[in-house]
Amino acid sequence: MNGGRHINDGELEAIYTLYDALQLADNSYYDNWVANVGNSLVDKYIVRRAGIEFVLDSLTNTFRVASLELSQLPDRNDLVLPDVFDKFEFLESFTLHVPSTASISLPVALFDCPLKQLTIVSDSITAIKGSIPPNYGNLAPTIEYLKFEGTTLGNDLLKPLPNFTKLKECHLRKNNLTGKTPFFSNYRECYYYFDGNEFTEFDWKYMETYQDFETTVYNKPIMFPRLVNNNISGPLPSYINDDFFATFYEKKDVYRPGYFFYDVFRYNPIYKEYKEAETKGYAPFNITIEWGNECLEETENG
């Protein structure tokens, strides 16, 4: 170092370890890692270097890693993600995009970091191997945005979610989630996206409790979990009908029940069942998909 503020020595070593293990020298996106992080960083509070964001630790006057984005890894089957995350005591945001031919285990120490944002996307169901680490629930005090996509981690991803009280968005798309959709009491404060899984049953408690919010319902968006392209089938509870929907939709002719089915249950058996029932004239209520004077048509891509 040439004096002045510099990167914390332990984190700098961890960065080099990641660089070597992930073979980032093969990717020009990360060419500046070695060249830049080894120099003193003077008179800069936040420094952006090829997927790394640093913040100043005022106690030690050193830069610490606050954000790490590994989204352009080489598509190789010998990549290793070393568990050096115990060094990143200030890490609040981590993004990992695993290429299809890789086979990477999730590092245990990652889930002890004070993460506010965690995004893990896999290009194939075999690219992330093993299970979710047992300390996954340690994210509870800080996590606000959570995304897992394209894994076989299954229902273990759901277990600690009720304790993630600061969560605002949860994207668990294509993770082999099965059974009945869990009920999350904070569904009015957090968006849940469960598209592309294998859920077979919907917890209608969401509908039963929604009326508890009747004093604020017209000022907030509909925030039921989205379950497009699962395997949920009917029938609906008998009390779910036009009158029930009308109790919390201010203008039934503007926001029809059909839009609820389209947005939540598209590409599920339950949606097809009630579209067929409608054409036969005995559906329990009109599920025409309307918004104002427009009609939303179902498309192949959802």
C-alpha positions, 0 to 999 in steps of 0.5 A, a space after each residue: 500500500 502507498 499510504 492513505 485509506 486502503 482495503 481491509 487486509 483480510 478482505 483483500 486476501 478473500 477477494 484474491 481467493 475468489 478471483 483465483 477460484 472462480 477463474 475470473 482472469 478468463 473474463 474481461 469484466 473482472 480484469 480490473 480486480 487485481 490491478 485496482 484493489 491492490 492500490 491505496 484508495 485515497 479520498 473516496 468514500 464509496 469505490 466501485 470496482 467491477 462488481 465490488 462496492 466498498 464502504 469506509 469503516 470509520 473505526 479502522 479507516 479502511 475500506 470494507 466490501 459492502 456489495 459483491 456481484 458475481 454475475 458474469 462467471 465463466 461457463 466452466 464445470 470446475 468452478 469453486 466458490 470458496 467459503 471466505 465470507 467470514 471475512 466480509 463483515 460489512 457485506 450487505 448485498 450479494 449476487 451470484 449467477 451460476 452458469 449452466 455447466 457449473 456445480 457450486 455449493 453455497 458457502 455456509 459463512 455467506 448466511 452469517 453476513 448482514 445481508 439486506 439483499 441476496 440474489 442467487 440465480 442458477 442457469 440449470 437445476 444442477 448448477 447449485 449442488 447440495 442443500 441450503 446451509 443450516 444457518 440460512 435463517 441467520 439472515 432474519 435480522 437484516 434481509 429485505 430482498 431475497 431471490 433464489 431461482 432455478 435450483 432444487 433447494 425445495 421447501 427448505 427455502 420456505 422454513 425460515 421465511 416467517 422470521 424474516 420480518 424485514 422482508 419486502 420482496 421474496 422471489 422463489 421461482 423454479 425451486 421445486 417448492 411442493 405441497 400447500 402454499 405456506 401462509 405468511 402473515 406479513 403478505 400485506 407488507 411483502 411481495 411473494 413470487 412463487 412462479 414455476 414451482 410444484 405447489 398443488 394447494 392454495 391456502 385460502 386463509 389469504 382470502 379470509 384474512 384479507 378483509 381484516 384490512 378493509 380500512 386500508 385495502 383501497 390504498 394498497 395493491 393486491 399482494 397475494 403470493 403469485 403462483 403462476 405455472 404451478 399445479 394448483 387445482 380446485 375447487 374453491 371454498 363455497 364462500 369464495 363468490 361474487 359477494 365475497 370479492 365485492 366486500 373488498 373490491 371497491 368497484 367490482 366492475 373495474 377489478 373483477 375476480 377474474 383478474 385475481 385468478 389470472 394474476 395469481 393462478 395463471 397456468 394452473 389447473 384451477 385457472 383452466 377449470 374455472 375458465 371451462 366452467 365459465 364457458 359452460 355457464 355454471 361458474 360460481 362467478 364471472 372470471 372475465 379478465 378485465 381492467 377498466 374497458 380493457 380485456 387481458 388475454 392469456 398468452 403463451 408466455 404468461 
